[in-house]
Amino acid sequence: MSSSILLRPQFTALPPLALYIHFPWCERKCPYCDFNSHQIKDGKNGFDEVRYLKALIADLETELPRIWGRQVHSIFIGGGTPSLLSGAGMQELLSAVRARINLEPDAEITMEANPGSVEAEKFSAFTKAGINRVSLGIQSFQDEQLKALGRIHNGKEAHAAIAIALEHFKSVNIDLMYGLPKQTLEQARDDIETALSFNTPHLSLYNLTLEPNTYFASFPPQLPDEEMIDAIFEQNLALLGKAGYQRYEVSAYAKKGQECKHNLNYWRFGDYIGIGAGAHGKISFPDKVTRQLREKHPEQYMQAMETQGHALLEARDIAAQDLPFEFMLNVLRLSEGVQTITFSERTGLPLSMISKELSEASNQGLLDPNPTLLKASEQGFRYLNNLQEIFLV
């Protein structure tokens, strides 16, 4: 970066704060998944809900001194498959959270769910507990593709899950994947058009990639070539735009005003508490930004909470010279970028720290020329990795 690495952050106001809660179990580990998730061994009751909830609540309590007096604006319960929790368990969890933190009255509270674990009665209980947004891991509506992806649901169950979710929640997101094994342009179009027929306010669209340490990395399926993947993406973009969805982030599409507030906070380099097995956290203080990582395996996480009173694997201050890259890595994913002043607000550092890199990105045509914005140009958004790497110094 352009300035001394000895510079320390100085904040005049702290960023918005969110809460992430990780549920580490799923019914079956998908072959493409590199998230911290663990297949339950004995069916739906193969995890100790009471013990895990107790650990989560204790974990949250360890964070309270670090965020005292700050308001939490959103909650995201991810996994794994959080919808495997019982309705009573979700009620206990969210009641405990509300009793301990200053939660914004109309906070967005999202839960991830898989179609194979969707039940109308359960969704009703989750709504009563306070969940107002659900993100469904549909991935595809085609049985052949779902089988290839190792999913536990079929196309019919995917349709039913979305219908049930729309009856119970204020907002519903559909997760879809493209570039699937042997996928054709017509198959990809059918998936998007089926998703659009439900008229949900939000869609997330991910290109299937072979991540390290996954089954697919060791035994790769036959994926479409780059030309076909580009054609599928352009087709998807046109269909979504025609249906009134705006691409506000690399993989996220929403109708006006329906963007995911929790994820926007990540991409704008906001703060978040992370509790649960393998959860990450980022908290700012007047003169530093810190990161945390919890024990990843659920058994080790629970044992650590019970015996040590915390489950931290790592707790560190982010070096001042690393903050600009972390900030730009996130905000450049947003199609509208952020106001230039946001850099100093969220890193506590002067914009001069990245003046050289901003000039280089602008000269390459990868950055919007408007000096009041930190925003990728059309070319920069298309070649985002190249743009982000400029700030990795």
Secondary structure, DSSP 8 states (H G I E B T S, - for coil): --S-TT-----SS---EEEEEEE-EESS--TT--SS-EE-SSGGG-S-HHHHHHHHHHHHHHHGGGSTT-EEEEEEEEES-GGGS-HHHHHHHHHHHHHHSEEEEEEEEEEEE-GGG--HHHHHHHHHHT--EEEEEEE-S-HHHHHHTT-S--HHHHHHHHHHHHHH-SEEEEEEEES-TT--HHHHHHHHHHHHTTT-SEEEEEE----TTSHHHHS------HHHHHHHHHHHHHHHHHTT-EEEETTEEESTT---HHHHHHHTT-EEEEESTT-EEEEEETTEEEEEEE-SSHHHHHHHHHHTS--EEEEEE--TTTHHHHHHHHHTTBTT-EETTHHHHHHSS-GGGGHHHHHHHHHTT-B-S-TTEE-B-HHHHHTHHHHHHHT--
